Amino acid sequence: MSMNRKQIIEKLKEIFVTADDRNIDLIDNVSDSTHLINDLGLNSVSMLFFMIAAEEEFNIRFSDVGMNDLQTVGDVADYIEEKLK
């Protein structure tokens, strides 16, 4: 699957809404620097749900990374871009 960064972030936004729709207004303005916990308010459960949904969406595994390694949307997009190569 070949996707550019913008497409990856758009898919991530869809997943964020599914994982936690309380902050739908914030999700519209998601950028690389958006912090998953501080800005989007993801907790450990919604973060886990988000990661599982992203694995399914992009057909990847977050096997060599911990939740603490992925702090921002940009971190997640970087990881996904690398996995899709």
C-alpha positions as CSV (number, residue, x, y, z in Angstrom):
1,M,0.0,0.0,0.0
2,S,1.5,3.3,-1.1
3,M,0.3,6.4,0.7
4,N,1.7,9.9,1.1
5,R,1.9,11.6,4.5
6,K,-1.2,13.6,4.0
7,Q,-3.2,10.5,3.3
8,I,-1.8,8.7,6.3
9,I,-2.7,11.7,8.6
10,E,-6.3,11.8,7.1
11,K,-6.7,8.0,7.9
12,L,-5.3,8.6,11.4
13,K,-7.9,11.4,11.9
14,E,-10.6,8.9,11.1
15,I,-9.2,6.4,13.5
16,F,-9.0,9.1,16.3
17,V,-12.7,9.8,15.9
18,T,-13.4,6.1,16.2
19,A,-11.1,5.7,19.2
20,D,-12.5,8.7,21.0
21,D,-15.1,11.1,19.6
22,R,-15.2,13.5,22.5
23,N,-12.6,15.8,20.9
24,I,-14.0,15.8,17.4
25,D,-13.3,19.5,17.0
26,L,-9.6,19.1,17.9
27,I,-9.3,16.2,15.5
28,D,-10.2,18.4,12.5
29,N,-7.1,20.5,13.3
30,V,-4.7,17.6,13.8
31,S,-1.1,18.2,12.6
32,D,2.3,16.5,13.0
33,S,2.9,18.3,16.3
34,T,-0.5,17.3,17.8
35,H,0.3,15.5,21.1
36,L,-1.8,12.3,21.4
37,I,-2.3,12.5,25.2
38,N,-2.0,16.2,26.0
39,D,-3.8,17.6,22.9
40,L,-6.2,14.8,22.0
41,G,-6.7,13.4,25.5
42,L,-6.1,9.8,24.6
43,N,-5.9,7.6,27.7
44,S,-4.2,4.2,27.8
45,V,-7.3,2.4,26.7
46,S,-8.1,4.7,23.8
47,M,-4.4,4.7,22.8
48,L,-4.4,0.9,22.7
49,F,-7.6,1.0,20.6
50,F,-6.1,3.6,18.3
51,M,-2.9,1.5,17.8
52,I,-4.9,-1.7,17.1
53,A,-7.1,0.2,14.6
54,A,-4.1,1.7,12.9
55,E,-2.5,-1.7,12.6
56,E,-5.6,-3.0,10.9
57,E,-6.0,0.1,8.7
58,F,-2.4,0.1,7.5
59,N,-1.7,-3.6,7.7
60,I,1.3,-3.1,10.0
61,R,2.3,-4.1,13.5
62,F,3.6,-1.8,16.2
63,S,5.9,-4.6,17.3
64,D,9.1,-2.7,18.0
65,V,7.7,0.4,19.6
66,G,6.2,1.3,22.9
67,M,3.3,3.7,23.6
68,N,5.9,6.2,25.1
69,D,7.8,6.2,21.8
70,L,4.8,7.7,20.0
71,Q,4.0,11.0,21.5
72,T,2.7,13.0,18.6
73,V,0.7,12.4,15.4
74,G,3.9,13.1,13.5
75,D,5.6,10.2,15.5
76,V,2.8,7.8,14.4
77,A,2.9,9.0,10.8
78,D,6.7,8.6,10.7
79,Y,6.4,5.1,12.0
80,I,3.7,4.1,9.6
81,E,5.6,5.7,6.6
82,E,8.6,3.6,7.6
83,K,6.6,0.4,7.9
84,L,4.9,1.0,4.5
85,K,8.2,1.2,2.6
